[in-house]
Amino acid sequence: MMADTISATKDTVADIGEEVKDKAEDIGTKVKSEVEPYVARRTETRVQETTPEEINRQIRRDLKARVLYFAQRPEEIDRRLDELEREWDIERLLEANAGIFSLMGLTFGVIRSRWYLLPAAAAAFLVQYAAQGWCPPVSLLRRIGIRTTREINHERYALKALRGDFDSVRLGAELEAEERARRAIDAADANT
C-alpha cells in the first residue's frame, strides 16, 4: 500500500513537473515574442529595419539614380565624394536636434517652467532611439531622405568603384553607363 502511494506520488510529481515545464516554455515563448521588438538591433541596420519598406525603397532608388548620374559624368565623382564626407547621417542629426531642443527648453524654462518638458522629451527620444533604433523624429527624417551612415557609405563605395579605385571591380569604359552603374552598386552591395 505504501509503495503504491509513493509510486502514485512520484507519477503525480512527474506529471506536475512536465506541466510546469510546458507552461514555462509557453511563457518563455510569449515573453520572447513580446520583448523581441524592443531588443536593440544591430547598430548598422536598425534604422532601416524600423523604417517602412516604401521609404527604404525610395532611398535605394535615389541611390541608383545618383550612381547612374555619376556613371554618365565621371568627372564630377570627386565633388560628390567631398559632399558625402560632409553629409550628416541620421544619428548625428538626431543628436544635434536633441541638444538644440534641450538648450531651448532649459533657456525658456527660466521664463516658463513648462519648457522644461522639452529637454525631458528630447532625452526620452534619445534613450528610445538607443534602445530600439527608432523614435518619432526618425520617421520624419527618413521621409525627407536623411540616410544612415551605412547608406552614405554605400553610395561612397559605389562611386569609388565607378572611379576605378578597386582592382577587384572591373568597370571597363566600353560598358554603357547603366551597366557600369549597376556593377558599381552590386560591388557596393557586396562590400557594405
GIRAKA-V864461 format. One record per helix or strand of 3 or more residues. SS is the DSSP state (h for helix, s for strand). FROM is the first residue (numbers start at 0). TO is the last residue. Records with the same first field share a line. If there is no record, write none. Layout:
SS = FROM-TO ; FROM-TO
This chain:
h = 1-37 ; 45-49 ; 52-71 ; 73-85 ; 89-108 ; 112-131 ; 135-142 ; 148-162 ; 176-190
